[in-house]
Amino acid sequence: MAVFTAARLARILDRAGGELGLAHYRFLVLVAGGDERASRLAERLALGKPAVSAAVGALHAQGLLTRDEVAGDQRAIRLQLTDKGREVLARTEAAMAARLRELVGGTDDPAATMKALVGLGEAIDRDLAERRAGSDRR
């Protein structure tokens, strides 16, 4: 049931995002956080090259990010949010956060529920780091 709940929550947040769907939201959050290379984003989001290329193309076409070549590396692309991208990301995150607060507010212990969600996010980050370290050793 927990998996189904997580899937439902993802869909609710996707709808709450308004002008930016959940997939593009995740992409822009990572770019805003300093992950500027498309290859790094693909790894962190567990996406293949075609999906990353499609997302970069769509977000660039909307004027939400810039893409530039990296000096000395012809294959690498450096991504950065535009001012419009930062504004759309902020609005989207605010809308999603408001919807999440509404849902969490309906639980028996909202503070514990939010703490559990934050803890789950930290566990996901640790898992990704461990997997990355394991693949780097091969």
N, C-alpha and C positions, 0 to 999 in steps of 0.2 A: 504494500500500500504506500510505503514511503516513496518508492520510485514513481508511482502514479501521481502522488502529490507534488513531487519535484517537477514532473512534466507539466502538470496543470499550472504550477506557479510560473514556470517559464513562459507558458502561453499567455497568462494574465499579464506578466510584465512586458511581453512583446506587444500586446495590445495597448498597454498603458503608455508605451514609449511615444506614441503619436507619430511624429515625422521621421523617427529613426527606429527601425526594428531592432530586436535584441541582437541579432548577428552583427549588424553594423555598429551597434552600441559597444559590444565587446571589442570590436576591432579598434574603434576610436579611443576607447579607454586605454588600451595598451599603447597606442601611438602617443596619447597625451602623457602617459606615464614614462615615456622615454624609449620605448621599443620602436626605433625608427626604421629598422630594416624589415623588408617584407619577409625575408626568410626566417627571421626571428619570430615574427608574428605567426607565420604558418606553424612553427614549432609549438609556440605557446597555446595556440588555439586548436592544435591538432587538425590542421587543414592542409590539403594538397595545394600544389601550385595553381591549378585552374581556379580553385575557390578563392585563393588570395588575389589572383589577377582580376577576377570578376569583382571582388569587393573593392579593390584599389581603383579599378576603372569606374565603378559606380560612384564611389565617394569622391573621386576626383572630378567626375562629370557634374556632381552636385555642388562643387566648389567647397567641399568640406576638408579636403587635404591636398597637399602638394606632393609631388613625387619628383625626386631629383636623382641623378646618377651619383654614385659615390666615387670620388677621385681615387684612381688606382685600382678600382674593382668594377670592371665593365658589367658584371652580372648583378651587382647589388643595387638596390633602389632605396633611397632614404625618403622616409615619409614624415610629414609634419602637418599638424592641424592648421587650418587657416583660422582667421578670426571668426568667420561664419561657422566653421567646424566646432570651435570652442563654445560658441553660443548655442548651437543645436545640441551639442553634447550636454551642456549644463541644463538646458530645458528638459531634455529627455531624462537625464538622471533625476532631476527634481520630480518629474511626473511619476517615474517608476518608484522612487523612494516614497512618495506620498501614498501610492497604491499599496506598497509593501507595508507601510505603517498601518494603513487601514486594516489589512488582513491580519497582521500580527496583533493589532489591538483587539481582535476578536478571539484571541486565544486565552486560555486560563491564566497564563503567566507571560504577558508580553515581553517583559525584560528578559526572562529566561529563553524565550523563543528567539528573540533577536540575538542574544548571546550565542545560542546554539548555531544560528545561521552564520555568524561571524566566525565561530570556531570551525564550522564546516569549510568555509572559505580558506582558512589558514591550513586546514588539513589537505585541501586540494593543492594549495601552493607547495606544501612540503612534498606531496606525492609527485608533483611535476618536477620539482628540483631533484628528487631521488631518481626518477626515471631518466632525466636529462644526464645526471652524473653517471648512471649506469650505461647509457648509450655512448657517452664520451669515452668510457674506458675500453670500449670494444675496438 
